[in-house]
Every structure is written in C-alpha cells, then in structure tokens.
C-alpha cells in the first residue's frame, strides 16, 4: 500500500529530555498492583514481621554483650558486698569514672560471666535470624508472583490496545520503536518493580522500627543519627534530578536503535544490493553511541548516590560512636546498648542508601512505564456499531446474500488537515464487476481501498455496500466480506496449510486443498518434502516471491469474500508465475466485485471499468478501449 504510505510521516516524535509526569506515572504504575492486593498485603505483612525480628536481634545481642561485660567487671569486685557498696568504695578511692560506670551496669560483685545465659541469648538470636531468613524467602516468592502477574496483565493490556489502535498509529511509527515499547520497556518495568517494591517496603519498615528502637535506647544519639537524613536526601535529589532526563533519553534512544536494526535486517538484501552497508553501519554506530552516551551518563550520575549517602551515614556513625562512649563512661547507658545502637545506625543507614540507589532503578522503570502508558493512552478507533453487514430481509423472509455493489458518494479525505488526498470523489462498482484504479504514486489509489476497508474514516461523504453505509456496521462484519491480495505478502511462521487456513480458520483440510488448487499452489507444494506441512520461515525466505503471492491468493479463495481487492498482485514475479497469478486472480474475481490497484496496465485490460485517479480525483473512467480512444491521461500512461 505504497500510495497511502507516501502521504504519511514516518518515525516517532522527538525524544523527550525528561519524564513528563514522573510522580503521576509512578503512581499509575503502583495502581497496576491493585488486582494483586492480597498478595501485596501478604508481602507487606511478611516484611513487617521480618523487619521486627531483624530489629529485635541487635537488642538481644546487646544484652549478651552486657552479660559478658557485667560478668567481667563483677569478678573484679570483692564478693559479699552489694553494688551500692562497690560504687561507694570507688568514690571513696576518688575513682568517680569507675563509679559512674558501675552505676549504669547490672553487676553483682564477685559473680563472673553467666555463660549459660549468654549461650541461651545467642541461641535465641540465631533462631530469630533463621526465622527472619525464611520470612524474607517467602516474601521474595510472593513478590515475584505479584510482579509477574502484574506485568503479564500490563503486557496483555498492551496487546489488546494494539488491536484497537487505528492503522494511522502504526503508519506513523517505526516497527522497531514500537516493539521496543512492547518488549524492552515492559521487561524494564518488571525489573524495576521487583527491585523497588522489595527494597522500598523493607526500607520503610526498617527505618520506622529502627528509629523507634534508637529513640528508646537514647534520644540524643537518635537525634544525631537523624541529622544525617536531610543531608542525604538533598544530595540524592540533586543527583537524581540530573540523571532522570538521561534515563528517559536512554530508553527513547534504545527504541530508535531497535527500529534501525529491524528495518536494516528486514531489508538486508536491498541494503547490500545498493551498497549501503557502510551507511547502515554508520547510522547504527551513531544510534548506538546515543544509547551509550545516555546510559553512561545516567549510570554515572546515579552511581554517585550510594557512595555519597554512605559517606554521610558514616559521619553520623562516627558521631554516635564518640557520643555513645561518653554516655557509657558517665553511666547513662550500658555498653551493650551502645553496641546495639551502633548496629541500629548501620541498619538505619543501609535502607537510606538502598532507597537512594533504588531511585536509580525507579527512574529507569518510570521512564519505561511512561512510554508504555503513552501507548495505552493513544486514541482508539471510533466505537463500532454492533450491527452486521447484511442486506434487508426480503418479503419472503429470507436474508439475501450481498451482491457486492459498491458506491462512493462525494467522498473527501485527508491524512492531515488542509492536505486533501481524496476530493469530492464519486464512483460506482456494479455487482460482479472488475474496477481497475490507476494513476501516479500518491494519487490516492490505495487510499480508496483504505477507506473501503475502514482503516481510515472519510471526512465527508459516504461509502455504500449494497446500499448500506459502511459506518453503520461493525468493521469486523465489513472486513469479513472483503478479501485482499497485497503486493507485500504477509506469511507467518507456520506450515503452508496453516497460512492458507488463515483466510478461514474453521476450514477443513479438503477446503484448504481445493483453495490451493484454484490458486495453483498445489502444483509446487507437491514438490516440497513435507507438502502442505512444509514450514514457512518467519520472513518467507524459503519460498519464492511468486509462491508467496499464490499462497495469499489461495487464502483469499478460502475466505470466499463477496468483495475483492488486488493491490499490485503481479509485481516482482517472473513471467510464468505472473501468468499463473493472472489465471488464479481471474478465477478469484469471477462473480465478485473486484478492485485492482496496479501500475502495470497490461494486467487490467479486461477490467469492466478503469478509473484514472490524479490528485484524489477521477479524471477519466471507462473500458480499456474507450480510454485509449479518448487519448487522454490513460492513453498517455500507456505510451510512457
């Protein structure tokens, strides 16, 4: 359908330099988890229990340290005296520092280390660590199921959306760029969700629980630790604001690179024939360099986040160690409490650093989500009427079959406002007739077919089939009555039989063979090792161009359409195959209203009506002989 394509722009919009609505897209992505709310709640519940255990263990280990320290100090004191007497004796000796230390300890003079209590305490800590590990494993399993199902639903929504988009959406974009959204971007969303949810839930719960424990142990030390948080957030924000636009550019550039690769290798024979390998390589290197520059810049900047936050956290760690030592010396807290607090500082700083590093993945995931949501938000085809294309029931009560009369009534159409392609066009194709449409490239020949198929809607005027306005019936009903044989044959990776059956999936094997015989496919199929079960490769490279076209004609035979569209169906084939195609299409056109679009005038001499289209208007019409006699535009085309 080259004519219509020439009227439309190729390629997507310019690459955005940053997310249009980062938080809006992030919120929308989180809402996609709603159908998995039970599993999400279970993930959070497991996270709460696991975090509570993880936070309790340092306090338990601190108690073990106190048991050891109390035992060591207790053995140095004389037995038979009380703790108060030991403190008083120290003050009497002028050792006030030791007295302050004793006042903050639970020591029994003369009593050594209670190793039984230490072992029991450590065993409890070990058991809790084991339980926490099992909970983390369970949380990871549930999270994996949650994310996988969420992404599977997103991928299904994208697939359904693609089937509801108008043809103009695909005509205006490169296939590789679109494939990048459907594959790379969704895979990146999956990775980002898995990492972000796991770390974010754990980080928030850990920060809240650890902060509570730190305040309980020492409000002063907790305040010192908290002073590092605003500084970490400021550094993180400064870095991520610069890296965010680079993540958007990275995924946009990746889409463009994929588009180039898809286009180059799908037409690699043409590239080699015209000697454009060097140009293709240069363009690849340029696009690949764009991906590298954006990715390198984004990763370089985002990689600064964790070292910066870790450094700030270590400053707080040093301050806590110094101040904690002073508090132990003055008896305000125990040595075990300081040990536990230092562990809590580590636990507190770790999720803060994780959240900072996670923002790297979050930015990348949201950039991909924005591209996917942009696709999901594209305008869809106008709503279809539910009615089918069916002539009115006659007086006898029987529903007659379509006769195939097609009428264009003063049709106007433009792909872009102000640039009409079809202008005030009217034509009638009588039932069973063959109408050939000829004209220069871009004249609007293929556009007529696009309008008849309702790939596009007319701007004004009407198209009638058997007197029924096609906009009053469903597209599926309309298209089920139309068969198409295109110049650009489309075959999928499957057997020859399966490719023919695409025209009518419920067809029997006998029906498939009869259609193949009518299209002269049967002749060459029996020469293949597996006959009708021979598999066609994805690009159809294991059969000739003519054989591919014959298969598409067989597909049209099997569909039994009332209307037929032949779009340059005999181009790019050898003379013998062209004769076979001509015979097959002649039989296919019998008793069917047919439209032939061709530049090769030799293929349309027997048409009942030839329309010469120029600039979207019919400038001549008639039979081959009549148009030659007129010596007008058609005559000039035959002499060109």
N, C-alpha and C positions, 0 to 999 in steps of 0.2 A: 504494500500500500504506500508506494513511494510518494504519490502526489500529495496526499494529506500530510505526510510527514514533513514534506518540504515547507509546509505552511506553519509548522510549529517549532518553537525554540527547543533546543536540546540543552541538557545539563541542568543542574540544580541552581539554587540561589547561592549568593556569595557566602563563604564560610563566616559564621558569627564569631566574633572575637571573645565572647564570654556568654555564660548562661543568661538567657533572657529573664528567667524567673527561678533562681536556684532553689529557694525555700519552697516555692509553690510546687516545683517539680519533685522535690524531696518529699513533701507532704503527700503528694499524689501517689508517689511510689510506695510510701508506707501504707496508704489506704488499700493498696492492692493485696495487703496481707489479711484484710478483713475476713475473707472466706475461710481462712485458716486460724481464726481467732482462738479456738480451743487449743490447738497445738501451740500457738503463740503464748497463750496464758500458761500452758504447761512449761514451756521454755523459761518463762519468767519465774514461775514457781520453783523450778529446779535451780534456777540461778540464785533466787533468794536463799534457799536452804544451803546450797553450796557455798555461797558467799558468807552466810552466817557462821558456818563451820570454819571456813578459812580465816575469818576474823577472830574467832574464839581461840584458835590454836596458839597464836603468839602469846595470848594472855596466859594460857596453860603452860607454855614453855617458860614464860617469865616466872610463874610460880615454881617451876622446877629449879630455875636459877636461884630463886630466893631460898629454897630448901637447902641447896648446896652451900650458898653463902652464909646462911644462918648457922648451918652446922659447923662450917669452918671457923666462924667467929665464936660460936658457943664453946667449942673445945678449947679455945684460948682463955676463956674465963674460968675462974675457980668454981668448982661445984659447991652446991649448998647455999648459994646466995641467990637473991632474986635479980630480975632485970633492973629494977629501980636502984638496988644497992650497987650494981655494977656501974650504972650511969653516975650515981653519986660519987663512987670511988674514982671514976675517971675525971670528974670535975674537980675533986679534991686534989688530984695529981696535976691539975692545970691542963689536962688534955680535953679541952672543950670540943674539938673537932670530932674525936672518937665518941664523946658523949652524945653529940648530935646524931652521929651515925647510928649508935645503938638505939636512940630514941625512935628512930624510924624503922627498926627491924623487929621481927617476931623471933627473938633469940631466947634460948634457955641456957643459962650459964652451966658449963660443964657437960652439956649434951652435944654430941657430934652429929654428923650427917645421917639423916634417916634415909638410907639407900632404898629401903622398901617403898617408902612414899615417893622417892624420886623415880624409881622404876615404874610404879603404877601411873604416875603422872605422864611419863614419857610414852608408856603403852597407850594411854588414853589419847594422847596427841597423835600417835601413829595411826590408831584406829580411825580417828576423825579425818586424818589426811586421806586414808583409804576410802572412806565413805564419800568424801568430797570429790575424789577422783572418779568414782562410779557415777556420781551425780553429774559431773562435767561430761562424762562419756554419754550418759543418757540425754543430756541437754543438746550435745552436738548431734546425736542421731535424730532427735526430734526437730532440731533446727534445720538439718539437711532436708528432711521430708517437707517441712514448711516452705523452705525456699524453692525446692524443686517443683512443688505443686504450684506455687505462686508464679514462678517463671513459665511453667508449662501452660498455665492459664493465660499469661500475657502473650506467649507465642501463639496460642490458639486465637486470641483476640486479634492479633496482627494478621494471621492467616485469613480469618473471616473478614477483616477490614479490607484486605487486598481484593477480595472478590466483590466487594460493594463499591469500590472506587471506580470512577469513570475512566474511560480509555485515555482521556486527556492527561490524567495524572501520570500514567506510565509513559506517554509520548513525550512529556516534558522532563523526564529524568533518565539518567543513565542506569542501566540494569545493575551494574556492579555496585553503584552507590546505594541502590535500594536493597540489594542483597546484603550489603554491609549492615544496614539497619536491622534487617531481619535475623541475621546470624551473629555478627561480631558484637553489635551493641547489646543484644539480649544476653549473650554469653557474659559480657562485661557486667551487666546488671546483676546476673546471678552471682558472680564472684564478689561483687561489691556488697550485695545483700548478705551473703554468708558471712563475710568478714565483719561488716558493720554491725549487724544485729548481735552477733556473738560478743564482740568486744564492747559494744555500747551498753548492752544490758548488764554485762558483768562489771563494766567500769562504773556505771551509775550506782549499782548496788554496793560495790566495794567502797566507793568514795563515801557514800552515806554511812555505811556500817563502820568503816574505819574511823571516820571523823567522830562518830559517836563515842567510840572506844577511846580515842585520843582525848576528847574533852573530859571523859570520865577519869582518865588517869591524871591529866594535867592540863587545865585550861590554858595556862601560859604557853606551854610547849605546842598546844594545838593552834594557838593564835600565830605563833612563829611560823608553823607549817603553812597555815592558810595565807600568810602574806606572800608566798611564792606563787599562788594560783593566779591572781590578776596579771602578774608579770608574764606568766606562761601563756595566758590567753591573748595578751596583747601581741606577743611575739608570733604566736600561731596565726592570729588574724592577719598580721602584716604580711606573713609569708604566703598564706593560702589565697589571699586576695589577688596576689600576682600570679600564682600558679593556676588559678581557676580558669582563666581565659585560655591558657595553654592546653589544658585538658580538653576543652571544647574544640580547639583548633586541631588537637591530635586526632580525635575521632572523626572530625569532618575530613581531615586530610586522609585518614585511613579509608573512608568511603570513596574518595576520589581515586586513590591508588587502586582499590579493588575494581572500580569502574574501568580504569585504564587497562588493567590486566585482563578483565573479562572481555573487553572489546578487542584488544590486541590478539589474544589467543583464539577467540572465536572466529576471527578473520585472518588467521596467521598466514594462510595461503596467499591471500591478497597482499598482505604486508610484504611477504617475500617476493611475490611476483613483481611488484613495483619498486622493490629495492628500498623499502622504508625501514629496514631493521634498525639502522643507526638512529633514525629519528624516533622510532619507538623506544629504543634503549635510552635515548637522551631524555625523552619525556618521562620514562619510568624512573630514571635517576633523579630528575627534578622533583617528581611527586614523592619518591621515597625519601629524598632529602627533606621535604616539607614535613613528612611524618617523623623523621628522625629529629629535626630541629624542635618541633612542638613537643614530642615525647621527652627528649633530652632536657629541654627547659623545664617542663612540668615536673619530671622526676628529680631534677637537680634542686629546684626550689623546695619541693615538698620533702625531699630528703633532709633538709635543714631543720625541719620541725622537731623531730625526735631528739637530735643532739642538743638543740637549743633548750628544749624543755627539760631534758635530763640534766643539763648543766645548772639550770635554775633550781631544779629539785635538789641537786647535790649541795647547793649553797644552803638551802633550808636544812638539809641533813646535818651539815657541819654545825649550824647554829643550834640545832636540837641537841646534838651530842655534847656541846660545850655547856649549854644551859642545864641539860639533864644531869651532867656530872656535878654541877654546883648544887642542884637540888638534892642529889643523893648525899653529898657531903654535909648538907645542912639538915638532913633527916626529913625533908619534905616528902620524898617518895623513895621507894626501895630500888635497889639495883635491878631486880627483876622487872620492875615497872618501866625503868629506863630502857632495858633490853627490849621489852615488848613494844614500847613506844617507838624505838628506832626501827623495829620490824614494821610497825604500822606506817611509819613515814615512807618506807620502801613500798609498802602496799599502796599507799596513797599516791605516791609519785608514778608508780607503774601505770595505773589506769589513766592518769592525766596524760602521760606520754603516749599511751595507746590511743586515746581519743584524738590526740594531735596527729599521730600517724594515720589513724583511721580516716581522718578528714581527707587525706590524700586519696584513699580508695573511694570515699563518699563523693568527692568532687568528680572523679572519673565516672563513677556509676550514674550520678545525676546528669552528667553531660550526655551519657548514652541514653538515659531514660528520657531526657528532653527530646532527643532525636526520634525515639520510638513514639512518644506521646504526640509529637508533631505529626507523625504519620497517622496515628489513631484519630487525630482531630481534623484530618482533611475532610472537606465536604464530600459526601457520598452522592451516588446517583439519586436523582429525584425518586420519590416513592412511586412504586409500581402499582397500577390498578390490579385488582385480583382477577379480573375477567380474562378469559382466554380468547384467542383469535379464532372466531367461529362465525360463519355467516348465519343470518337469521333463519330460524326453523320455518320450513315451507308449510303450506296449508295441509299437506298430507301428514304433518307431524314429524317428518324425517329431517335430520340435520344434514344439509348438503355439504359435500367436500369443497374446499377452496378451489376456485377456478384459476386464481393467480393473476387477476387484473391489478396492475399497479399504476397509481396515478400520483404525480407530483403537482400540487396546486400552488402556484405562485410562491415557491419556497425561497426563503432568504436565509443565509447562514454566514457567520464569520467566526473564525477561531479566536480572533482578537477584535474587540470593538473598533469600528472605524476602518477595518480592513476586510471587506466582504470577499468571500470565496465563491458563494453561490448567490446570484442576484435575480430575483423575480423569475425563477425557473419553473416551467410547467412542461410536463410530458406525460404520455400515456403508453403503457406497455400492455397490450391485449393478452388475454389468457393463451398460454402455449407459445407465444411469440419469442423471438430472439432479438434483443435490443443490444446493439454494439455501441459503446461510448468511446470516442476517440478524441484526441486533442493533445496539445503540447503538455509537457510536465508542469504541474502546478495549476492546470486549467480547472481542476475541480472534479475530475473523473472519479477518483477513489472516494472523494468526499461524498458524492451521491450515494455510494454504497454504504459508507459510514452512517449516513442519515437514515437510509432504509433499514439498516440493522439496529438503529437507535444506539449506536456507540456514542453519538452526539445527538442533541435535540435541536430541531430547527428553531431559528429566531422568530420566524413568522411563516405563515402558510401551513399547508397540511400535506401529509403523505398518506394515501389511502391504499389498502389492500382489500380487494373485493368490496369497495365502498366503505370500509371500516377505517376510521382514523387510528393509526398505529399507536398514538399516545394514549388511547383509551383501553389498551390491552397490556398485559404484562410483557416485559422484554423476553422472558423465557418462552412464553407462548409464541410470540412473534418469531423468535430465532429458531424455534423447533420446526418451523415450516420452511426455513431457508437453508440451503446447502451452499458451501463455499469451497472453491478450489483456488488457492492463492499461489502467487509466484514464489513467495517464500514459504516453502513447505515446512510443516512442523510435524515431526515424529518424535515420540518419546522412547525412552529406553525400555523396550519390551519386544515381544515377538511380532512378526508381520501380522499374524491373526489378531493379536490384541490391538495393534494400531488400526487395522481396518474396522474392528468392532467398536472403536471409539465413536464412530458415527451412530451406532445404536447398540449400547452395551448388552441389551437383552437378546440380541440376535443369536440364532442358532448357528452351529458350525456350517450347516448346509447353506444358510443365507449368506454367510461370510464368503464361502467359496463361489456362490453364484455372483456376488458383487465383484469378487476378484476376477472372475471370468469375463464379466461385462466390461471391466476396465483393463483387460489384457494383462493383469497382474499374474494370473495363473500360468502364463507362458514362461516367465522367468523364475517363478517361485519353485517350480518342479526341478529346476536346475540346481537349486541350493541343497546342501546336505540335509538340513532339517526341515525343508519345505516350508510350510506355514508357521512352523515353530522356530524358524531362524530368528535369532535375536538381532534387533537393530541397535547399534550403539547410540549413545546419547546424542551425538551430533549427526547420526545417519551416515557416517563416513564409509561404512562397509557396503553401501549400495550406491548406484549412480543417481545423478540428479533426476534423470528421466524416470527411473524406477520409483524414486520417492514421490514424484508427481503422480504417477499411475496409482500408487497406494492411496494418495489423498483423493483421487477420483473414485477409487473403489469405496473409500469411506463415505463419499457423497452418495454413491449408488445405494449403499446400505441404509443411509439415513432416510431415503425416499422423500426428499423435500418437494414442496409444491413450487418453490421459487429457487432459482439457482444463480450464483454469482461466480463468474470465472475472471480472476484477476491476473491477466498476462500469463495464463496457464501453460503456454507453449514456449516461453522464453528459456534460453540457456539449455536447450537439449539438442541432440543430434537429429538429423532429418528422419531417420527410420522411427525413432521414438516419437518425434513430432507427429508423424502420420498415425501412429498408434493412439497418441493422445487426442488427435483430431477425431479419429473414429470413436473413441470412448466418450469424448465430450459431446459429439453429435448424438450418440445414443442416449447419453445422460440428459441432453436438452429436450429430447422428444416428449411432447405433451407437457412441458414445463416452461413457465415464464422464466427466461434467462437473460441475464445481463453479462455482457462480455466487455472487459476493460483491457485494451491492448494497443500497443504502438505498432505492432506488425499487422498491417492492413490485409495481408494475404489470408489471415485467419478468420476474417469477418465478412468475406464476400457474400456468403449465403445468409447473412443476417436479415431478418424481416424488416428491421429498421436500424439505421445508423444515425447516431446523434453526434454532431461535431460540436464539442464544447470548447469555448475560449473565454477566459476570464470569468468563469462561472455562469456563462450564458450559452444557450444553444443557438449557434449561428446558422446551422444547417441541419436538416434531417431528411431522410428518405432512404431508398434502397441504394445498393452499390451502383447500379446502372444509372439511377436517377441523379445521384450526386456527381457522377462523372460527367453526365450530360450537362449539368449546371455549370461546370467548370469554375467552381468556387473554391472555398477553403479545402474541402476534401480532395478535390482534383489536384490542388497544389501539393497536398500532403503525399499523394501517390506519385508525384513527379519529383519529390525531394530526394 
